[in-house]
Amino acid sequence: MLNWLKFITGSVIFDRDAKQASQRKFWNVLFFLLMLLIMLSFFFAIGYNFAFKYHYKESPEYVKAYSYAMKNDDFNCKISNSELVCFEDNNEQDETTTKVGKLFLDTRTIRNDNPAEVADLDYDIVIDTRARDTFIEFTAYYVSKTDKEDVINHKEYLNKTEEERKNYKFSTIEYSQEDLDKTAYLALADTYFATTSDTKAQAEYEAMKVNLAKTDVDKINYFTKQALPGVINDYDSAPILMSYYSAEFLKTNSKKEFGYEYDHYILMLRDSMVTAYVTKHNVFVYFEGTYRKVASNYRFHSEKTLAYSQSKFNEHIKEFVMDVYDDIGSSQILNYAINVFRYMPFVIVIIAALALFMFLLTRMSNDDYADGKYIGCFKIACACSLGATLVTGIIGFILVFFFNQGVAFGISMSLLVSLLVLRVLLLTLISFFKKRKENKRAAINEDNSAEKMELL
């Protein structure tokens, strides 16, 4: 065991220890690859969790945005049973706002209607306590298969005959924040199923109408699936609130610095928060989490907190943000492990190529440190990965303080491959030239010995 530990630790730096890998069992290869996965995931995750606190500290405008939302006079919010509950005028008994939920704040609307109110606010803030599966208004567009200029919305599409609809295909969809008018939508459903030639679908819909176990949700989803191709979303339902927010805040824009249409926002929903901010040092940070770790009695503001100085109120804000981040902080290791694992096939291919290079040079120099076998070279190349992994982990730990998470990860994985290649090349080339020199010296000595024998 002691010799094995000496071999493992020594292979980080010393060539002679790394070369021992060729003599050892193949499970050591699995050990080195497993260490690559574990060590990188650990260093990257711990580094990012530390860096997050640093980035938050370096983002005063982000904190100001929370202050604007939490000190708002029009409403107040609290955490109850791991959910965000908001109410107007401190009326916590208003079931319409506390149970059903509503859109309490959207600074994008304020920015359009009264820009002076949010002129010094760099962030878009949305607080919406409706259930994420709340149906919303939408407009789906269908384009003619024969005329690209002929584009109609979903209501116009439904007004056409079945034969006419066959000439159209789904194009795009636009979501709204407004609640779906279920009465009007179900009226469309009644009209559709009353005129459709699909008797099976018609019968099933009629059965749903008299089945008390079937709700409006079931009928809306069934109608959407049957009548409006392309509208059913990733959540396997008619458009819902999360459809809107996902489409809106994850919208990409290649012209923006960080590739997203929105890169300064706070989106607070009933059961989770999604946010992105940029530090003073221009580092982009994105995270999402639930309220599970937020204190159950936490309130945006109270008479006590409103009497705080701004610096103390900022601590009140920090408590909330850090608790939300802690919900995902512990899972960062798993997230990194998944991403590192995706790189593993590429790393193995690199190791295999380096092992082939090593094998060819050992054959050219008649070196025997790999026993003249390719598998021996592969084991040695894997042993060399430990040093590259350790250095990459340490540097990756530091990089997240200066770059956004995705960029830091990309640089780190590129560095891993570069260090691995450098380590194996140095071991191989040094051994190659050293062996060539020994072979020349042995040849000279052999010639000298032959000459001496002739003289005798």
Number of C-alpha atoms within 10 A of each C-alpha: 6 7 7 11 10 11 19 22 14 17 23 20 15 14 20 13 18 25 22 18 26 23 13 14 10 14 10 17 19 13 15 20 19 13 16 26 20 18 19 27 24 19 20 27 25 16 20 25 19 15 21 20 15 13 24 20 14 17 17 14 19 21 19 18 20 20 18 13 22 20 16 14 12 12 18 22 24 20 20 17 14 17 18 26 25 29 23 16 11 14 13 15 11 14 11 10 19 19 15 13 19 20 15 18 19 16 20 15 12 15 15 10 10 12 14 11 11 17 10 11 17 14 23 22 21 22 21 22 25 22 17 17 15 18 24 20 19 21 15 19 22 24 19 18 14 9 10 10 9 11 18 18 17 19 13 12 21 18 13 11 11 13 8 12 15 11 13 20 17 19 16 13 15 14 19 18 18 15 15 17 11 15 10 10 14 15 10 18 20 16 12 17 20 15 12 14 11 11 12 9 15 18 12 13 20 14 12 17 15 9 10 8 8 12 11 13 15 16 18 18 16 19 21 19 17 15 17 19 14 16 22 17 12 9 11 10 19 25 27 24 23 19 23 20 19 10 12 16 19 14 13 15 12 9 9 11 11 15 13 16 16 19 23 21 21 23 19 20 24 21 19 18 20 18 19 19 24 23 17 14 12 15 18 21 19 15 14 16 20 22 24 18 15 23 16 15 9 16 19 21 22 14 7 7 15 14 11 13 9 13 9 13 18 17 13 19 18 17 14 20 19 16 18 22 21 19 16 16 20 13 12 18 22 14 15 20 21 13 14 19 17 11 13 15 11 12 20 15 11 16 24 19 15 22 25 18 17 26 22 17 17 24 14 12 17 15 18 12 18 22 15 16 17 19 17 23 29 25 28 30 33 27 30 30 27 25 22 23 27 18 17 27 25 16 19 27 24 18 21 25 20 15 18 20 20 12 13 21 21 12 15 24 19 13 19 25 19 13 19 26 19 14 19 26 17 13 19 23 15 13 19 20 13 14 18 16 13 13 15 12 12 12 12 12 12 12 12 12 11 12 11 10 9 8 6 6
